[in-house]
């Protein structure tokens, strides 16, 4: 994967060159020296956005039954009264 960069002016002057570069990797299009846009080949866009997981699936721990957990016992005093003197 090769990352390319074009100024806005270069991009407007030669969009064909930017499209060819997007086949090899992302193309950053800058505006006044700062990245403003990213041009990707459609296949790359689909690859990075075509995820079927949702947040519940991503955070789930299907093998959590295999985890051994032994919490330490809590002492009798869970809190100490504040000394306001």
Biopython code that builds the backbone (N, CA, C, O; Angstrom):
import numpy as np
from Bio.PDB.StructureBuilder import StructureBuilder

atoms = [
    (1, "UNK", "N", (0.852, -1.174, 0.000)),
    (1, "UNK", "CA", (0.000, 0.000, 0.000)),
    (1, "UNK", "C", (0.893, 1.230, 0.000)),
    (1, "UNK", "O", (1.830, 1.343, 0.790)),
    (2, "UNK", "N", (0.583, 2.131, -0.890)),
    (2, "UNK", "CA", (1.361, 3.357, -0.995)),
    (2, "UNK", "C", (0.444, 4.547, -0.750)),
    (2, "UNK", "O", (-0.599, 4.669, -1.392)),
    (3, "UNK", "N", (0.816, 5.406, 0.157)),
    (3, "UNK", "CA", (0.032, 6.601, 0.461)),
    (3, "UNK", "C", (0.555, 7.755, -0.386)),
    (3, "UNK", "O", (1.761, 8.002, -0.432)),
    (4, "UNK", "N", (-0.349, 8.458, -1.051)),
    (4, "UNK", "CA", (0.018, 9.602, -1.883)),
    (4, "UNK", "C", (-0.621, 10.858, -1.324)),
    (4, "UNK", "O", (-1.563, 10.800, -0.534)),
    (5, "UNK", "N", (-0.091, 11.991, -1.750)),
    (5, "UNK", "CA", (-0.630, 13.267, -1.306)),
    (5, "UNK", "C", (-0.687, 14.225, -2.494)),
    (5, "UNK", "O", (0.259, 14.319, -3.276)),
    (6, "UNK", "N", (-1.797, 14.926, -2.615)),
    (6, "UNK", "CA", (-1.992, 15.926, -3.652)),
    (6, "UNK", "C", (-2.507, 17.191, -2.992)),
    (6, "UNK", "O", (-3.295, 17.126, -2.048)),
    (7, "UNK", "N", (-2.069, 18.335, -3.480)),
    (7, "UNK", "CA", (-2.694, 19.569, -3.038)),
    (7, "UNK", "C", (-4.044, 19.662, -3.740)),
    (7, "UNK", "O", (-4.284, 18.955, -4.719)),
    (8, "UNK", "N", (-4.912, 20.513, -3.256)),
    (8, "UNK", "CA", (-6.211, 20.707, -3.911)),
    (8, "UNK", "C", (-6.027, 21.138, -5.356)),
    (8, "UNK", "O", (-6.760, 20.701, -6.243)),
    (9, "UNK", "N", (-5.055, 21.987, -5.583)),
    (9, "UNK", "CA", (-4.788, 22.478, -6.944)),
    (9, "UNK", "C", (-4.313, 21.336, -7.841)),
    (9, "UNK", "O", (-4.778, 21.205, -8.974)),
    (10, "UNK", "N", (-3.384, 20.503, -7.341)),
    (10, "UNK", "CA", (-2.904, 19.354, -8.127)),
    (10, "UNK", "C", (-4.044, 18.389, -8.433)),
    (10, "UNK", "O", (-4.156, 17.874, -9.546)),
    (11, "UNK", "N", (-4.887, 18.151, -7.433)),
    (11, "UNK", "CA", (-6.016, 17.247, -7.623)),
    (11, "UNK", "C", (-6.962, 17.774, -8.702)),
    (11, "UNK", "O", (-7.398, 17.013, -9.565)),
    (12, "UNK", "N", (-7.279, 19.058, -8.660)),
    (12, "UNK", "CA", (-8.175, 19.653, -9.659)),
    (12, "UNK", "C", (-7.553, 19.638, -11.050)),
    (12, "UNK", "O", (-8.264, 19.500, -12.045)),
    (13, "UNK", "N", (-6.246, 19.779, -11.126)),
    (13, "UNK", "CA", (-5.552, 19.806, -12.405)),
    (13, "UNK", "C", (-5.469, 18.429, -13.040)),
    (13, "UNK", "O", (-5.546, 18.309, -14.262)),
    (14, "UNK", "N", (-5.309, 17.366, -12.214)),
    (14, "UNK", "CA", (-5.100, 16.028, -12.778)),
    (14, "UNK", "C", (-5.799, 14.969, -11.927)),
    (14, "UNK", "O", (-5.148, 14.208, -11.212)),
    (15, "UNK", "N", (-7.126, 14.928, -12.011)),
    (15, "UNK", "CA", (-7.879, 13.947, -11.218)),
    (15, "UNK", "C", (-7.578, 12.525, -11.660)),
    (15, "UNK", "O", (-7.649, 11.604, -10.847)),
    (16, "UNK", "N", (-7.244, 12.324, -12.922)),
    (16, "UNK", "CA", (-6.908, 10.982, -13.412)),
    (16, "UNK", "C", (-5.689, 10.423, -12.696)),
    (16, "UNK", "O", (-5.649, 9.242, -12.352)),
    (17, "UNK", "N", (-4.703, 11.267, -12.474)),
    (17, "UNK", "CA", (-3.491, 10.835, -11.759)),
    (17, "UNK", "C", (-3.838, 10.458, -10.314)),
    (17, "UNK", "O", (-3.310, 9.483, -9.780)),
    (18, "UNK", "N", (-4.724, 11.232, -9.688)),
    (18, "UNK", "CA", (-5.138, 10.939, -8.312)),
    (18, "UNK", "C", (-5.905, 9.624, -8.259)),
    (18, "UNK", "O", (-5.725, 8.839, -7.329)),
    (19, "UNK", "N", (-6.760, 9.377, -9.253)),
    (19, "UNK", "CA", (-7.515, 8.117, -9.287)),
    (19, "UNK", "C", (-6.583, 6.919, -9.444)),
    (19, "UNK", "O", (-6.776, 5.890, -8.797)),
    (20, "UNK", "N", (-5.581, 7.050, -10.295)),
    (20, "UNK", "CA", (-4.610, 5.960, -10.469)),
    (20, "UNK", "C", (-3.838, 5.716, -9.166)),
    (20, "UNK", "O", (-3.566, 4.573, -8.799)),
    (21, "UNK", "N", (-3.495, 6.794, -8.483)),
    (21, "UNK", "CA", (-2.776, 6.662, -7.210)),
    (21, "UNK", "C", (-3.655, 5.987, -6.165)),
    (21, "UNK", "O", (-3.148, 5.250, -5.319)),
    (22, "UNK", "N", (-4.974, 6.228, -6.208)),
    (22, "UNK", "CA", (-5.894, 5.635, -5.228)),
    (22, "UNK", "C", (-5.984, 4.122, -5.384)),
    (22, "UNK", "O", (-6.335, 3.426, -4.431)),
    (23, "UNK", "N", (-5.677, 3.610, -6.554)),
    (23, "UNK", "CA", (-5.661, 2.156, -6.745)),
    (23, "UNK", "C", (-4.528, 1.532, -5.933)),
    (23, "UNK", "O", (-4.663, 0.414, -5.436)),
    (24, "UNK", "N", (-3.411, 2.252, -5.798)),
    (24, "UNK", "CA", (-2.253, 1.743, -5.044)),
    (24, "UNK", "C", (-2.381, 1.965, -3.540)),
    (24, "UNK", "O", (-1.734, 1.276, -2.751)),
    (25, "UNK", "N", (-3.216, 2.928, -3.141)),
    (25, "UNK", "CA", (-3.379, 3.221, -1.716)),
    (25, "UNK", "C", (-4.115, 4.525, -1.522)),
    (25, "UNK", "O", (-4.476, 5.180, -2.500)),
    (26, "UNK", "N", (-4.347, 4.921, -0.276)),
    (26, "UNK", "CA", (-5.091, 6.154, -0.007)),
    (26, "UNK", "C", (-4.371, 7.382, -0.552)),
    (26, "UNK", "O", (-3.142, 7.433, -0.588)),
    (27, "UNK", "N", (-5.150, 8.360, -0.970)),
    (27, "UNK", "CA", (-4.625, 9.625, -1.467)),
    (27, "UNK", "C", (-5.126, 10.729, -0.546)),
    (27, "UNK", "O", (-6.332, 10.940, -0.421)),
    (28, "UNK", "N", (-4.209, 11.427, 0.092)),
    (28, "UNK", "CA", (-4.573, 12.567, 0.924)),
    (28, "UNK", "C", (-4.608, 13.801, 0.037)),
    (28, "UNK", "O", (-3.666, 14.067, -0.710)),
    (29, "UNK", "N", (-5.695, 14.549, 0.123)),
    (29, "UNK", "CA", (-5.824, 15.799, -0.613)),
    (29, "UNK", "C", (-5.754, 16.914, 0.416)),
    (29, "UNK", "O", (-6.568, 16.989, 1.336)),
    (30, "UNK", "N", (-4.768, 17.775, 0.240)),
    (30, "UNK", "CA", (-4.528, 18.805, 1.241)),
    (30, "UNK", "C", (-5.132, 20.130, 0.809)),
    (30, "UNK", "O", (-5.291, 20.415, -0.378)),
    (31, "UNK", "N", (-5.459, 20.920, 1.805)),
    (31, "UNK", "CA", (-5.965, 22.267, 1.590)),
    (31, "UNK", "C", (-5.139, 23.187, 2.469)),
    (31, "UNK", "O", (-5.214, 23.115, 3.696)),
    (32, "UNK", "N", (-4.360, 24.044, 1.853)),
    (32, "UNK", "CA", (-3.449, 24.948, 2.575)),
    (32, "UNK", "C", (-2.480, 24.185, 3.470)),
    (32, "UNK", "O", (-2.186, 24.595, 4.593)),
    (33, "UNK", "N", (-1.990, 23.060, 2.942)),
    (33, "UNK", "CA", (-0.964, 22.298, 3.643)),
    (33, "UNK", "C", (-1.474, 21.312, 4.679)),
    (33, "UNK", "O", (-0.688, 20.583, 5.283)),
    (34, "UNK", "N", (-2.769, 21.286, 4.884)),
    (34, "UNK", "CA", (-3.338, 20.372, 5.890)),
    (34, "UNK", "C", (-4.228, 19.345, 5.205)),
    (34, "UNK", "O", (-4.965, 19.693, 4.282)),
    (35, "UNK", "N", (-4.176, 18.078, 5.637)),
    (35, "UNK", "CA", (-5.056, 17.061, 5.039)),
    (35, "UNK", "C", (-6.520, 17.460, 5.189)),
    (35, "UNK", "O", (-6.973, 17.813, 6.278)),
    (36, "UNK", "N", (-7.255, 17.399, 4.070)),
    (36, "UNK", "CA", (-8.666, 17.788, 4.091)),
    (36, "UNK", "C", (-9.572, 16.651, 3.632)),
    (36, "UNK", "O", (-10.705, 16.537, 4.100)),
    (37, "UNK", "N", (-9.086, 15.811, 2.723)),
    (37, "UNK", "CA", (-9.897, 14.727, 2.171)),
    (37, "UNK", "C", (-9.016, 13.511, 1.956)),
    (37, "UNK", "O", (-7.791, 13.608, 1.887)),
    (38, "UNK", "N", (-9.674, 12.360, 1.851)),
    (38, "UNK", "CA", (-8.976, 11.119, 1.514)),
    (38, "UNK", "C", (-9.730, 10.475, 0.366)),
    (38, "UNK", "O", (-10.950, 10.321, 0.418)),
    (39, "UNK", "N", (-8.994, 10.101, -0.668)),
    (39, "UNK", "CA", (-9.572, 9.417, -1.814)),
    (39, "UNK", "C", (-9.154, 7.956, -1.745)),
    (39, "UNK", "O", (-7.967, 7.643, -1.643)),
    (40, "UNK", "N", (-10.146, 7.061, -1.800)),
    (40, "UNK", "CA", (-9.886, 5.621, -1.732)),
    (40, "UNK", "C", (-10.503, 4.932, -2.934)),
    (40, "UNK", "O", (-11.513, 5.389, -3.470)),
    (41, "UNK", "N", (-9.896, 3.832, -3.356)),
    (41, "UNK", "CA", (-10.546, 2.967, -4.333)),
    (41, "UNK", "C", (-11.790, 2.393, -3.656)),
    (41, "UNK", "O", (-11.790, 2.154, -2.449)),
    (42, "UNK", "N", (-12.838, 2.175, -4.430)),
    (42, "UNK", "CA", (-14.091, 1.706, -3.853)),
    (42, "UNK", "C", (-13.915, 0.372, -3.131)),
    (42, "UNK", "O", (-14.522, 0.154, -2.083)),
    (43, "UNK", "N", (-13.102, -0.513, -3.673)),
    (43, "UNK", "CA", (-12.865, -1.815, -3.034)),
    (43, "UNK", "C", (-12.244, -1.640, -1.648)),
    (43, "UNK", "O", (-12.594, -2.357, -0.710)),
    (44, "UNK", "N", (-11.325, -0.689, -1.526)),
    (44, "UNK", "CA", (-10.704, -0.424, -0.222)),
    (44, "UNK", "C", (-11.728, 0.162, 0.748)),
    (44, "UNK", "O", (-11.755, -0.199, 1.925)),
    (45, "UNK", "N", (-12.555, 1.053, 0.255)),
    (45, "UNK", "CA", (-13.618, 1.625, 1.087)),
    (45, "UNK", "C", (-14.545, 0.528, 1.597)),
    (45, "UNK", "O", (-14.894, 0.507, 2.777)),
    (46, "UNK", "N", (-14.946, -0.382, 0.713)),
    (46, "UNK", "CA", (-15.817, -1.481, 1.123)),
    (46, "UNK", "C", (-15.122, -2.360, 2.158)),
    (46, "UNK", "O", (-15.743, -2.794, 3.128)),
    (47, "UNK", "N", (-13.845, -2.618, 1.951)),
    (47, "UNK", "CA", (-13.106, -3.480, 2.877)),
    (47, "UNK", "C", (-13.084, -2.900, 4.284)),
    (47, "UNK", "O", (-13.251, -3.632, 5.259)),
    (48, "UNK", "N", (-12.884, -1.612, 4.395)),
    (48, "UNK", "CA", (-12.765, -1.036, 5.742)),
    (48, "UNK", "C", (-14.103, -0.684, 6.364)),
    (48, "UNK", "O", (-14.169, -0.463, 7.573)),
    (49, "UNK", "N", (-15.180, -0.625, 5.575)),
    (49, "UNK", "CA", (-16.487, -0.285, 6.144)),
    (49, "UNK", "C", (-17.454, -1.453, 6.190)),
    (49, "UNK", "O", (-18.498, -1.347, 6.835)),
    (50, "UNK", "N", (-17.154, -2.548, 5.541)),
    (50, "UNK", "CA", (-18.084, -3.676, 5.460)),
    (50, "UNK", "C", (-17.872, -4.624, 6.633)),
    (50, "UNK", "O", (-17.434, -5.761, 6.460)),
    (51, "UNK", "N", (-18.184, -4.148, 7.799)),
    (51, "UNK", "CA", (-18.061, -4.981, 8.989)),
    (51, "UNK", "C", (-19.446, -5.306, 9.490)),
    (51, "UNK", "O", (-20.315, -4.437, 9.549)),
    (52, "UNK", "N", (-19.649, -6.544, 9.846)),
    (52, "UNK", "CA", (-20.965, -6.976, 10.272)),
    (52, "UNK", "C", (-21.086, -7.062, 11.791)),
    (52, "UNK", "O", (-22.156, -7.384, 12.307)),
    (53, "UNK", "N", (-20.013, -6.780, 12.504)),
    (53, "UNK", "CA", (-20.094, -6.834, 13.958)),
    (53, "UNK", "C", (-20.793, -5.575, 14.472)),
    (53, "UNK", "O", (-20.697, -4.500, 13.879)),
    (54, "UNK", "N", (-21.481, -5.739, 15.566)),
    (54, "UNK", "CA", (-22.014, -4.569, 16.243)),
    (54, "UNK", "C", (-21.270, -4.444, 17.568)),
    (54, "UNK", "O", (-20.449, -5.299, 17.899)),
    (55, "UNK", "N", (-21.543, -3.419, 18.307)),
    (55, "UNK", "CA", (-20.802, -3.150, 19.538)),
    (55, "UNK", "C", (-20.950, -4.284, 20.550)),
    (55, "UNK", "O", (-20.003, -4.591, 21.273)),
    (56, "UNK", "N", (-22.121, -4.906, 20.608)),
    (56, "UNK", "CA", (-22.337, -6.011, 21.545)),
    (56, "UNK", "C", (-21.446, -7.192, 21.170)),
    (56, "UNK", "O", (-20.831, -7.810, 22.040)),
    (57, "UNK", "N", (-21.376, -7.503, 19.889)),
    (57, "UNK", "CA", (-20.526, -8.610, 19.445)),
    (57, "UNK", "C", (-19.051, -8.301, 19.692)),
    (57, "UNK", "O", (-18.290, -9.183, 20.090)),
    (58, "UNK", "N", (-18.645, -7.052, 19.458)),
    (58, "UNK", "CA", (-17.245, -6.687, 19.655)),
    (58, "UNK", "C", (-16.836, -6.756, 21.122)),
    (58, "UNK", "O", (-15.690, -7.081, 21.431)),
    (59, "UNK", "N", (-17.774, -6.450, 22.036)),
    (59, "UNK", "CA", (-17.442, -6.444, 23.458)),
    (59, "UNK", "C", (-17.744, -7.765, 24.156)),
    (59, "UNK", "O", (-17.351, -7.962, 25.306)),
    (60, "UNK", "N", (-18.426, -8.655, 23.484)),
    (60, "UNK", "CA", (-18.776, -9.923, 24.124)),
    (60, "UNK", "C", (-17.528, -10.774, 24.333)),
    (60, "UNK", "O", (-16.535, -10.642, 23.617)),
    (61, "UNK", "N", (-17.605, -11.636, 25.316)),
    (61, "UNK", "CA", (-16.496, -12.539, 25.631)),
    (61, "UNK", "C", (-17.047, -13.961, 25.612)),
    (61, "UNK", "O", (-17.384, -14.510, 26.661)),
    (62, "UNK", "N", (-17.141, -14.563, 24.420)),
    (62, "UNK", "CA", (-17.759, -15.879, 24.335)),
    (62, "UNK", "C", (-17.030, -16.950, 25.147)),
    (62, "UNK", "O", (-17.648, -17.930, 25.562)),
    (63, "UNK", "N", (-15.749, -16.783, 25.376)),
    (63, "UNK", "CA", (-14.994, -17.775, 26.145)),
    (63, "UNK", "C", (-14.874, -17.396, 27.611)),
    (63, "UNK", "O", (-14.012, -17.927, 28.311)),
    (64, "UNK", "N", (-15.713, -16.494, 28.092)),
    (64, "UNK", "CA", (-15.584, -16.021, 29.469)),
    (64, "UNK", "C", (-15.871, -17.112, 30.497)),
    (64, "UNK", "O", (-15.446, -16.987, 31.645)),
    (65, "UNK", "N", (-16.573, -18.171, 30.125)),
    (65, "UNK", "CA", (-16.835, -19.260, 31.071)),
    (65, "UNK", "C", (-15.537, -19.955, 31.456)),
    (65, "UNK", "O", (-15.470, -20.598, 32.504)),
    (66, "UNK", "N", (-14.515, -19.838, 30.633)),
    (66, "UNK", "CA", (-13.226, -20.476, 30.907)),
    (66, "UNK", "C", (-12.345, -19.649, 31.842)),
    (66, "UNK", "O", (-11.291, -20.116, 32.275)),
    (67, "UNK", "N", (-12.764, -18.437, 32.151)),
    (67, "UNK", "CA", (-11.959, -17.568, 33.005)),
    (67, "UNK", "C", (-12.264, -17.884, 34.462)),
    (67, "UNK", "O", (-13.421, -17.903, 34.880)),
    (68, "UNK", "N", (-11.210, -18.132, 35.225)),
    (68, "UNK", "CA", (-11.379, -18.377, 36.662)),
    (68, "UNK", "C", (-11.269, -17.041, 37.385)),
    (68, "UNK", "O", (-10.321, -16.283, 37.179)),
    (69, "UNK", "N", (-12.246, -16.770, 38.230)),
    (69, "UNK", "CA", (-12.267, -15.508, 38.945)),
    (69, "UNK", "C", (-12.601, -15.762, 40.395)),
    (69, "UNK", "O", (-13.667, -16.290, 40.713)),
    (70, "UNK", "N", (-11.696, -15.389, 41.273)),
    (70, "UNK", "CA", (-11.912, -15.532, 42.710)),
    (70, "UNK", "C", (-11.698, -14.166, 43.344)),
    (70, "UNK", "O", (-10.557, -13.773, 43.588)),
    (71, "UNK", "N", (-12.772, -13.437, 43.615)),
    (71, "UNK", "CA", (-12.604, -12.109, 44.207)),
    (71, "UNK", "C", (-12.103, -12.203, 45.645)),
    (71, "UNK", "O", (-12.404, -13.152, 46.369)),
    (72, "UNK", "N", (-11.344, -11.212, 46.030)),
    (72, "UNK", "CA", (-10.858, -11.180, 47.412)),
    (72, "UNK", "C", (-12.008, -10.767, 48.314)),
    (72, "UNK", "O", (-12.819, -9.921, 47.938)),
    (73, "UNK", "N", (-12.085, -11.351, 49.486)),
    (73, "UNK", "CA", (-13.174, -11.005, 50.405)),
    (73, "UNK", "C", (-13.078, -9.548, 50.834)),
    (73, "UNK", "O", (-11.987, -8.995, 50.970)),
    (74, "UNK", "N", (-14.235, -8.940, 51.043)),
    (74, "UNK", "CA", (-14.296, -7.550, 51.487)),
    (74, "UNK", "C", (-14.212, -7.541, 53.002)),
    (74, "UNK", "O", (-14.833, -8.366, 53.671)),
    (75, "UNK", "N", (-13.438, -6.601, 53.542)),
    (75, "UNK", "CA", (-13.309, -6.502, 55.000)),
    (75, "UNK", "C", (-14.652, -6.079, 55.600)),
    (75, "UNK", "O", (-15.559, -5.646, 54.890)),
    (76, "UNK", "N", (-14.755, -6.214, 56.914)),
    (76, "UNK", "CA", (-16.001, -5.880, 57.600)),
    (76, "UNK", "C", (-16.368, -4.408, 57.456)),
    (76, "UNK", "O", (-17.544, -4.057, 57.362)),
    (77, "UNK", "N", (-15.358, -3.559, 57.440)),
    (77, "UNK", "CA", (-15.642, -2.118, 57.370)),
    (77, "UNK", "C", (-15.463, -1.657, 55.927)),
    (77, "UNK", "O", (-14.347, -1.592, 55.411)),
    (78, "UNK", "N", (-16.572, -1.344, 55.299)),
    (78, "UNK", "CA", (-16.514, -0.880, 53.921)),
    (78, "UNK", "C", (-16.148, 0.597, 53.818)),
    (78, "UNK", "O", (-15.700, 1.065, 52.771)),
    (79, "UNK", "N", (-16.341, 1.317, 54.904)),
    (79, "UNK", "CA", (-16.046, 2.736, 54.875)),
    (79, "UNK", "C", (-15.583, 3.174, 56.244)),
    (79, "UNK", "O", (-15.807, 2.490, 57.242)),
    (80, "UNK", "N", (-14.950, 4.297, 56.277)),
    (80, "UNK", "CA", (-14.521, 4.922, 57.528)),
    (80, "UNK", "C", (-15.294, 6.236, 57.664)),
    (80, "UNK", "O", (-15.371, 6.999, 56.702)),
    (81, "UNK", "N", (-15.866, 6.515, 58.838)),
    (81, "UNK", "CA", (-16.531, 7.809, 58.993)),
    (81, "UNK", "C", (-15.521, 8.943, 58.849)),
    (81, "UNK", "O", (-14.370, 8.809, 59.265)),
    (82, "UNK", "N", (-15.945, 10.045, 58.266)),
    (82, "UNK", "CA", (-15.076, 11.199, 58.077)),
    (82, "UNK", "C", (-14.799, 11.862, 59.408)),
    (82, "UNK", "O", (-15.708, 12.039, 60.220)),
    (83, "UNK", "N", (-13.551, 12.230, 59.638)),
    (83, "UNK", "CA", (-13.187, 12.975, 60.839)),
    (83, "UNK", "C", (-13.257, 14.447, 60.496)),
    (83, "UNK", "O", (-12.374, 14.968, 59.814)),
    (84, "UNK", "N", (-14.293, 15.124, 60.960)),
    (84, "UNK", "CA", (-14.519, 16.520, 60.621)),
    (84, "UNK", "C", (-14.005, 17.469, 61.686)),
    (84, "UNK", "O", (-14.289, 18.666, 61.625)),
    (85, "UNK", "N", (-13.267, 16.977, 62.648)),
    (85, "UNK", "CA", (-12.743, 17.858, 63.710)),
    (85, "UNK", "C", (-11.501, 18.580, 63.295)),
    (85, "UNK", "O", (-10.946, 19.353, 64.076)),
]
sb = StructureBuilder()
sb.init_structure("model")
sb.init_model(0)
sb.init_chain("A")
sb.init_seg("    ")
for serial, (resi, resn, name, xyz) in enumerate(atoms, 1):
    if name == "N":
        sb.init_residue(resn, " ", resi, " ")
    sb.init_atom(name, np.array(xyz, "f"), 0.0, 1.0, " ", f" {name:<3s}", serial, name[0])
structure = sb.get_structure()
